[in-house]
Amino acid sequence: MSADAAGELVDDYLRLGLAFDRLEPGFVDAYTGDPALRAQVENAPAPAPAELVRRARELADRLPAGLPAQRAEFLTAHLRALECSARKFAGEQIGFVDEVKAYFDVDIAPADQGRYAQAHAQIAAALGVPGATGTRLREAYAAYRRSEEIPPELVRPLVAELSGALREIVRSRFGLPETEVIEFEIVSDKPWSGFNYYLGHYRSRVAINTDLPQYLSGLPALVAHEAYPGHHTEHCRKEQLLVGDGQREQSIFLVNTPQCLMAEGLADHALAAAAGPDWQPWAAQIYADFGLRFDVERSRALARATAELLPVRQDAALALHDGHRDADEVTEFLQRWLLAPPERARQMLRFLTSPLWRAYISTYVEGYELLGDWLSKSTEGPARLDRFRRLLDEPLTPARLRAELAA
């Protein structure tokens, strides 16, 4: 197939992806391609979901269309995800496990709750109340979290300080376009804690949600996740290196596709890639300049323990959507295992019941674990940084990582 035909297929893929925004605003997370193509889709009649199903299948049948294997693999996985989304928009009932598989190319199952009980024992020890369970443990954890709350007036200057420090690290270790820039804003009434709006031309707007408190142990990871070397950095480097090299399918970022699992897994490993796996002393120095005391050892111990609770929210989604459990029961499950106050559990439930975002929790759970396994195949130091750089720079997919792990 000619290069012109391959280019036509990519244009059709972009048109298809943009059309989903006509059915669900926000489905296109970012688009940095030809504005004329977007205007063409926006000015056309709103598509019928069944038509989008047909178009996704037709495009998949045309692959590889003369494209290199890695690009064809990327498009195949994303067209499978878009077909599933279109089927759901058409009213088809799809089980949660199957939905996650189609969107993100991972298989999910409930975790062993014994893992959570063991994590609780480690949390109790770190908090100085060994053996505590139930209400006593929840109260001890709540007291610790209150001690970690950042005064609201310091959130914005701390975000600026943390992002500036991380930006310098990323510039020296991975490189950034000279003209890249981020605008931070404080928002409320959102189902997420932070969000990156990539605007193209190496610019992002990052929103930080202050409905719930920000914490000393969490803010560095949030800034790294959304900015450096997380979402903003990945968008910048892929726009510069891949779109700049003619891989125009990378000019669109679509919700509920394998892109999301790769991006969230990358972003959740971003702080360790920039500041090291034991990043707490680095953050403590920044906090000290603001008169804030950060308990490095306790934060490190709790980070290790709470990492074992990562699948709790995915288990809650499975119970809610495939187990058809009552919302109050699922909220109690979240409170129990995450030691969360009621308002925090309700905020989580809001995310898990959003029509657009309900499956998205699996990107954090499965993305973190898959990318963590893949990154761990390199030792700490330059080799691991080079491996993280591949996540920033290449159009990798979950299937590609699994194949490399198997090899």
Secondary structure as UniProt FT lines:
FT   HELIX           3..23
FT   TURN            25..26
FT   STRAND          28..31
FT   HELIX           35..43
FT   HELIX           49..62
FT   TURN            63..66
FT   HELIX           69..89
FT   TURN            90..91
FT   HELIX           96..104
FT   HELIX           113..126
FT   TURN            127..128
FT   TURN            130..131
FT   HELIX           134..147
FT   HELIX           152..173
FT   TURN            178..179
FT   STRAND          181..187
FT   STRAND          194..200
FT   TURN            201..202
FT   STRAND          203..209
FT   TURN            216..218
FT   HELIX           219..226
FT   HELIX           231..241
FT   HELIX           243..245
FT   HELIX           248..251
FT   STRAND          252..254
FT   HELIX           258..268
FT   HELIX           270..275
FT   HELIX           280..288
FT   TURN            289..291
FT   HELIX           296..307
FT   TURN            308..311
FT   HELIX           312..321
FT   HELIX           327..338
FT   HELIX           342..352
FT   TURN            355..360
FT   HELIX           361..375
FT   TURN            376..377
FT   TURN            380..381
FT   HELIX           382..393
FT   HELIX           398..406
//
